[in-house]
Amino acid sequence: MMFNILQVATVLLVTLALVPALAHALELPGKLRLDKTAYFMVQPIYYPGFTFAGLGEPGGLIATAVLLWLTPRGTVGFWLTFVALLGLIAMHAVYWVVTHPVNKFWLQQENLSGLGSGFFSFGANRSGSSAEARPRTALRDRWEYSHVARAGFASVSLIALLIAVSDGS
């Protein structure tokens, strides 16, 4: 019974991890139609909402790792959960390597407080971010397409988990 509860909780957390990345990916066509001024004006609106929405990502990663550890080795469920874990690791890697430095650039003029202040100060110094050296359209493309990649990795993870849970092994 506890294993089933863990499976459901893991699926819910991974779904919460997928939602923000998918929302960003789905708005891509509309945002690419914005002129430069409008685009850069709307970029800071994601803070603080998406900061809190991102709590599903570490929870999903941890729950998937625990689920993998508790799933019998060599079963279909084990390998599907392993695939889900790899997808979540890739999703996080894309965030920290590609997305996070650009987020810090977009928010450098914002008055951040609380959780967001600590989160967005993590990593390289905000004033010395390597993102500043890039043209703003390159930053836009980097940010937008990183979310498409993240949504893809999270989708693979969620689908693998759903199949693993429905497989019953």
N, C-alpha and C positions, 0 to 999 in steps of 0.2 A: 504494500500500500504506500509506504514512504517513497519507494522508487518511482511509483506512478505520479505522486505529488511532485517529486523533483523533475520528472519529465515535463509535466504541465508547466511548472514554474520556469523551467529553462526555455520552453517554447515561448512563453509570454515575455520573458526578458529579451530573447533574441528578436522577437517581434518589435519590442520597444527600441531596440538598437537599429532595426531596419527603418522604422518610420521616419526619423529625421533625415536620414540619408536619401531615402526614396522621395521625400517631400522636396528636398533640394534638387534632386535629379529631374523630377517632374516639372519643376518651374524653369528649367534650363531654356527651353525654346522661347518662352516669354521674356526671360531676362536678357537673352542675347539680342532681342529686338530693341532694348533700351539704349538710348544714346549714352555716351560716356558719363556725362554729368548726372543723369538720372540713375544710372547703375551705381555710381560711387555714393550717391546720396542714400540709396536704399540698403546698401550692404550692412551698415551697423544695426539695422533693425532686428537682426537675429539674436542679439544679446538683450536680455539675459535668458529668453525663452529656450533657445536651443542648448544653453548651458545645462539647464535642468533636465531637458529631454535626453541628454547624453548619458544620464545615469544608468540607462538600460545597457549601455555598451560594456562597462566593466562587470556589471552584474551578469549579463549574458555570457561573457567570456569565462567568468569564474564558475557559474552554474554548469556550463557545457564541459569544462574541465572536470568538475566533480562527477557529472553524469558519465563521462567517458571512463573515469577511474572505477565507477561502480558497475559499469556495463560488462557483462561476461565477454572475455577476450575471444576473438575469432568469430564472433557472431556478425550478422549483417548490421545489427543495431550498433555494434561497436565501431565498425568501419564507417558507417554513416555519421555517427557522432564525431569520429575523428575528422572526417571531411568538414563537418560543421565547425569544429574547433579551428581547423586550418583557415577556413573562410573568415572567422572572426579575428584571428591573429592578423591575417592580411588586411582586413578592414581597419584594425587599429594601426598597423604599420603605415597604411596610406594616410591616415589622419595625422599621425605624429610627424611623418617625414614630409608630406606634401601640403596638407590642409592647415595644420596648426600654425606654421610660420606666416601664412597668408592671413589667417584670422587675426593674429597679433598685429599685422600691418593695418588691417581694416579698423581695428579698435584702438589704435595708438592715440587718437584724439578723444576717445570716450573716457568718461569718468567712471571707471570700474570700481565696484565695491564687493565686499564679502567673498563668496565662493568664486565668482567670476574673476575678481582681481587676482586671486591666487592661481587660478587655473590658467588664465591667459598670460601670466607673468612667467609660467613654467617654460623652461627652455632658454634659448638665446636671449640676450638683452634686447628689449623692445626697440630701443633707439638704434641698436646696431644690427638689426635683423637683416639677413641676406636678402629677404624679400624686397627691401627698399630699393635695391639696386636694379630690380627688374622693371620693365615698363608696365604700367598699370593694366594694359590689355593682356599681357602675359600672365599677370597675377589673376586677373578675372578668369581666364581660360584654365589656369592651374587649379583655382578654387572650384570652379563649376565642374570640370571633368573629374576632379578627385572625388566629388560626391557621387558621380555616376559610377565610378569604380567601386566606391564604398557600398553603394546600394546593390551593385552586382554581387559583391562578396557576401553581404548580409543576406541577400536572397538565396544564394546557394546554401548558406548555413541554415536558414530557416527551412528550406525545402528538404535538405538532408535530415534535419531533426524531425520534421513531420513524418517522413517516410520511416525513420528509425522508430519513432513512437508508435506508429500504426503497424509496424512489422511485428511488434510484440516480443522480440527477442532481447 
